[in-house]
């Protein structure tokens, strides 16, 4: 099935083309190429969305390094499809929206964005562990470059923290990966990195817990989970808005995806052992980061900490070990990507217009930009989990899954929603209501058609997810690893 490698190669080639066409300094042509690239990726996903079956929909397998059992093995199931759509939906505003920080080298900027998109597509498709690691690292380098080239005055420190955390955790994952491959060789006498072949290898081994921890920490850093979140506030605050969108909207979800796909599926006996610890850390993250968010004056940092707080629901849902909890975690990943991404777009526009992220220097903006303020209110409501919006469905289902495991954790987690309401509404009051400050004496100007249309599209998707989540729920359960082997043997197209 050539559509699967095309989902990785098209953004890679599109990125190179955008870079070459932007060498003369033009911005419009690279952006046009990038938009066409992302639209083509979306077109490739439509047949799977309309006609895809349960389980593995498609596979692509060719040898890569056969001497050590490494293949270019890509597979798509419903979970991959949902994450790939999220990748496309978040990539589009990253490309389309103007960014005040990008005043030159527009071709290189679009190239690095698309390289990151290509890496994330590969992560959501790879079912060979070495190939997965390749894409895992591939998405980090262009993101590092985006931060270090176009970030704010603190970009050096932020980029270094981002790279150290993610690279260090990636090393742990690599060691665990080699460990499970060697264990499989010891048991079966065959060297392979194939996901289906390695599933259950460590189930009865005394090393399974140690090997599982390497994967768990790597994905916990990327999610990010408290106490591995230290890189996130600085990175989100310093990165240009399009990079922050990709980081919060999609790249953070690769952590949740990895926890489902690799920690639970490769280590079905060891993963439940760490579930109480993971759920406890999820609850701590929910409360702690909501409290820190409330104390922020910097708008981007407030959104960053609120983002970490809500990611705790994903941890709870995954490690509740229940079907309803898992479905809630997947819904939460999609809703969180849309709502947090929209809030970062709003933060970026306000920073461009007001030249500040300090909420103490904002205020009284509603009369100057009523449509924009209304959309901001809707996304703030989505963030606090208002019924009728996608975040509510995700949080409700994860709390139901958590309740079946621990009443105490479910009650404490629900209390975080109160803190979420407090900081979300406080943010709205400080920015859009109250008296004008002297900094807003000059006209803010109308909000662009692009901003309104993209934010409006995100709002419609959140409402659709909140009113009718069943299509996503139907797809949210991942296909089982052994089904990959069966499908491969039967040569599923």
PyMOL commands that set and color helices and strands:
alter all, ss='L'
color gray80, all
select helices_A, chain A and resi 2-21+28-51+66-68+78-96+106-125+129-150+155-188+195-198+208-223+230-238+241-266+271-294+299-319+323-354+359-361+370-383+390-403+407-432+438-440+449-467+470-475+481-489
alter helices_A, ss='H'
color red, helices_A
select strands_A, chain A and resi 58-65+70-76
alter strands_A, ss='S'
color yellow, strands_A
deselect
rebuild
show_as cartoon
